[in-house]
Amino acid sequence: MSEQTLPAPIPPQPLQSWEDSAGVAPAPSKPPFERPLAALKRYKYLMAVVIAASIFGGIVATRFVEAKYQVRATIWIQAASPLSEKNGPVRSGQLLEDMAWVELFKSYRIADAVVRQLSLFVTPENTKDAPLFTNFATDNRYVPGQYVLEIDPAQKRWTLSLELPPMTERGGQSDSVGLKMGFKWALPPSAFAAKSNHKVRFTVATPRETSADWINRFDTRLSQGSTLFWLSLEDRDPQLAATAMNRWLDEYVKVAGELKKKNLVEFSNTLNEQLAYSERALKDAESELERFKVNTITYTLKASLAGFQMVRRGDIRARPGATVNAGDIQLPLGCLSNVDFVSTGLREEAARAVTVAHLRIQSVQPVREWTFKKNCFTGSEVSAVVEHDLGGRRAGARIRFVPVQSPTLPPYAPGDEIVVALDRDPASRQYFSWGYGYGVKNGVVSLATAGPIDEFDEEVPVLVLFERLRESAGTRRR
């Protein structure tokens, strides 16, 4: 076995800690801006070229890029009507839903009106020529297209040319421009103030195309449930943008007012119809109530002979031997002071009475005490002249009777004509009636207050009425 030569072992050395660095010299510190400064020095010419090119490009861009101006507006919409609160059986609905206000703003009803008012369908190629189109208007029919207007200030002449189809028109300073094309346009005097010839190029479009273009320019925003309607419009001409926005808002408010007025008118008509229906229903119910009363009650005497009791407002009651003040009238006890008469129809009254007479009132005497059929009543004495009498009394005869209904004066005036059923007391031979009768005007009897079981019409001539009463009396005798 051969021997090999091996390296001598190295004795172990102790490890040096990080803190044990007293014998190592520290590296020199450098300022933090040394490297950026070195980069600037190295690329200074390149950076100068880039900065100069950027400045030049910005200047060129401002020359060719046109600025756009933005106008904004906010509309507060009161969508709910004051009548929409639930304070009754009938109420007006909401005029428009939330998003419908946006659709109304972008409708052609508003856009077409604004486009025609501002002549927005005319667009000059150069905005500096816009003052020439201040008075521009058209007929209902005109020729759209691209036009060229040549103005000769020296000769005070102008020439209007249409490219397609070819069409030309000439005129002077005081002539209307474009009559053949359907224009109503008079040039202002400033158009002929230039020293050299001037060409104005412009485009005339249809109002509907222009309306669609302007509708797309508007940016609208209305949040769900919000009452604020935000609007914005951009255009290169700031004055045109502001004018268009204001006119658009004016037309929008005008149309919204017309819609609201129409809604309120329809709501009012609906209320009137329902009011008329309710009124008819109420009258029918009242008629049914009166018919029920007539069929169940004929006469109601709210008094008695033994212990007098007067029934009026307040339910006045009297003790025997006392007096009751009914207005200005002192009523003695023992007399029937108040009789409520319920009409059962003239035919029924005539069947119970002695006669039916057509009378002309002469006078009414004050209230006094009467005795009929052994009962004491209070009433006024009425003097009248007979015009017709079912019992055969001649015309012109005088008669006195007492309407027994209430202690107040009857609603008669001298000269009034009435038809009344008269009864007669056998003892005193005094005529009296259980009501005030029925009025006569121009020979016609008004039976509107008669009972519903009466077979007569509400208005019937006096002679016809007496003929029918005689026929009824003859039928009962047979």
DAHU-V815096 format. One record per run of one state. SS is the DSSP state (H for helix, E for strand, C for the rest). FROM is the first residue (numbers start at 1). LEN is the number of residues. If there is no record, write none. Layout:
BEGIN
ss->(SS,SS)
from->(FROM,FROM)
len->(LEN,LEN)
END
This chain:
BEGIN
ss->(C,H,C,H,C,E,C,H,C,H,C,H,C,E,C,H,C,E,C,E,C,E,C,E,C,E,C,E,C,H,C,E,C,H,C,E,C,E,C,H,C,E,C,E,C,E,C,E,C,E,C,E,C,E,C,H,C,E,C,E,C,E,C,E,C,E,C,E,C,E,C,E,H,C)
from->(1,34,43,44,65,69,77,82,85,98,106,108,119,122,125,127,134,137,139,145,153,157,163,167,173,177,178,183,186,189,193,198,205,207,218,219,222,228,236,238,297,299,302,309,310,317,318,324,327,329,332,336,337,339,342,346,353,355,373,375,390,398,404,417,425,431,434,438,442,444,447,459,462,478)
len->(33,9,1,21,4,8,5,3,13,8,2,11,3,3,2,7,3,2,6,8,4,6,4,6,4,1,5,3,3,4,5,7,2,11,1,3,6,8,2,59,2,3,7,1,7,1,6,3,2,3,4,1,2,3,4,7,2,18,2,15,8,6,13,8,6,3,4,4,2,3,12,3,16,1)
END
